[in-house]
Amino acid sequence: MSKNWNDMAIALAGVFQAAALVEQLAKTGFVPSDAQNASVSSLFKLNPDSTADVFGNDLKDIELGLKVMSDLLSNKSNPEYPDTLRYVLGILHLQKKLHGRPDLQDIIANRLQKTQHQVEHFGIGHENVLGNIADIYSDTISIFKFRIQVVGDYSYLQQNRVANQIRALLFAGIRAATLWRQVGGNRFRVIVNRKRLSSVADTLLAELNA
């Protein structure tokens, strides 16, 4: 299997995982902390040794993303995640917008660098850290006219904690989408090469659970 296809599948799985977690959170109010932490931690991996290193070098940390990606790209339905593919495409669109704004990229890099100290003190899952990341998202990504419409249970969506988690996860999705672009992916490839990407995800899952 080509390493490049592996890299593309891993990067795209990061996008799918963030999107799937957003859907879970909006509808149930909770997500698995390990998966959330792996996704959000990727925001601080600015000089990774490999594609997998962005997610902690352990594919177990993006197993959810690989599974959901495999299901949704192989035309198999996944009743748990009916909105995830829409979120994925929205995240890829926002990443493309961000790619054309180096000024915003600089702001994001500087503010994430400052937030890194908070992460080291409190931990990646602390509500203050997530709130800070959500603020960076609101001040940068949210300036674009295009918005991802997150649907779910209003009683959860109106909670500040959940809103911050959703923004932090969408931000993590954009980080993964940047990685996807860097290893040769684009929005068109998600559709045209969906079978190949699904197959690679299945192989990675099989290796992971061997």
Secondary structure, 3 states (H helix, E strand, C coil): CCHHHHHHHHHHHHHHHHHHHHHHHHHHCCCCHHHHHHHHHHHHCCCCCCCHHHHCCCHHHHHHHHHHHHHHHCCCCCCCCCCHHHHHHHHHHHHHHHHCCHHHHHHHHHHHHHHHHHHHHHCCCCHHHHHHHHHHHHHCHHHCCCCCCCCCCHHHHCCHHHHHHHHHHHHHHHHHHHHHHHCCCCHHHHHHCHHHHHHHHHHHHHHHCC
